[in-house]
Amino acid sequence: MNPALDSKRAPPIIRLTNSKTMHLSHPTRTFLLFTGSLVFLAIATGAAAPIVLKVDSRDVSRRVLHATLRIPAQPGPLTLIYPKWIPGEHGPSGPIVDLAGLKMTIAGQPVAWRRDPLENYAFQLDVPAGATAVDVSLDFLLPSDPNGFTQAASSSANLVVISWNTVLLYPKGPAANAIEFSTGLQLPPGWKYASALPPARESADGIEFAPVTLETLIDSPLAAGAHLRTFDLSAGARTPHRLNVVADSAAALEMKPEDLARFSKLVVEELALFGAHHYRKYDFLLTMSDQVAHFGLEHHESSDNRAPERMLIDEDLRKAWAGLLPHEMVHSWNGKYRRPADLATPDYHQPMKSELLWVYEGLTTYLGEVLTARSGLWTATNYLEHLALISAQLDHQRGRDWRPLADTAGAAHLLYYARPEGNSRRRNVDFYPEGELIWLEADVTIRERTQGKRSLDDFCQRFFGGENGPPRLVPYTLDDVLDVLNEVAPFDWRGFFQQRVYAVASRAPLGGIERGGWRLVYRDTPSDMLKNFEASTKGTDYSFSLGLSLKEDGGISDVIPGSPADRAGVGPGMKLLAVNNRRWKPELMRTAIKEARNAEAPVELLVENGDAFKTCRLDYRDGERYPHLERDASKPDRLMEIIKPRGR
Ligand SMILES: [Zn+2]
């Protein structure tokens, strides 16, 4: 998943956010789970009849999906589960609060169900003698609030993204790759759709998909809408790669040829990095709407990317969202093909353990942003400015004084939903950006220790490559990661990660940047990436000077402990009204910070705290401070080596 650019819930200071005990000797699990093969399924299960799921999306503009299921059943007690632990979301986030209208019948007669009092995602019923199936009907109430991830808005008047886990129940017992689903869908008239799911036939009654396992179904969301275009990114390659774009307007689909060339180059660079792929075809689903939640969710053969409506036609938005598709595609290898064993649960009701997300998400963040630069979606300057920004944010994060990075990964399913206020004491999902810096340092370390002959690319080829083929899952443990790193470049990798991931570290890990030939400095002008970030989040970030960040309306989203703002009594959740006795606006604040350099007087802020007001005097004389990277000519420029394109 990629929540990083969710502007409404994560203002700048908060984006950077993290621990736990390391499992240092976990036996390697070698079992493989194959998905999507009907033949395999039939052998494994004795070919039980599939569950028939029919979804009607014609009421989507009134924010409801209707579904029916026919679930084969034996007489006796039966437990049906609504999917709870959602792959890629790393937590118990199945949106059950919006499950409504649940009715069950057997042979046309209503049957009573009871919700398990301890597991609220489970519904129990008794199947009478002679019965062979349970008929279920249900509605899923599509949310209208765009703040959040899959529990938030996924539709507008013109489009919908259907995550099949929201409209189904499955019998407790068999693994998700041993339950077969035959799925049909009705769309509003004139709408087109895209999905990795293979269609069997289409008629006036709708689309029928070829039967797949429950695992493949949940792994294959569908995007549909009145405005949809599909772009071919495979450039003659044997394996199809498609970019399917659905938007709220036809105008939003006008992709510039240079952008299309960059997305095609992205595919070339992803394949060059990993050396082999584990999908039969790859479909990007890109939903562009200001009415839906903005984030990305990974799948084996597709990715569900949701971004602002004007992402392809507004250069600032394009740059701000450039890293989304590269990140989600990396997950086809890191997250789907290879997955931490503790996250590779066999169904959707057994809890996941997420401590290794610093590999799953942290390494994906690193590789995704390197590929954003290698593909040309970002310039080298964009990449350097991005690194400067996350480094400075992480270095100013004070929650790191008590919380090791691994704890942010272990508590991911809590932190995804944390409010921004207080993030600099709490830490946020820091395993994304801090994972990026740690993996950058690992890459630089390999390059140093092998005199430039090897790099993290070699690790990726060994760990994620192999033979081209259909989706499969090969779980891993930390020991597996360390073993392959040691094959590429022998080193005390266990000690390396122990220090950076599992121990409390009060400073951000900047070794990759510094040994990569660059250093973090502060200047009095913001970088283009910071301006771009502020424009897309509508926030203003004074974290590196006064130590606070503001929302568009002056709401104080966070204050860094120990900063001038903190010492003056400013706190998160207050609202800034005036600066030096004038009504607050961003320009005025910047002027006040500049003038305070030479003035005797402090920066005076009038803040509202609920129904109380107070004036806070900030003793700060250092002027504006914004992070940049500066070249250190005493060392080889490894950052530029890292982002050099390698695909042909
Ligand atoms: Zn991710």
Residues whose N, C-alpha, C, O or C-beta is under 5 A from the ligand:
A	BS01	ZN	M1 N2 E361
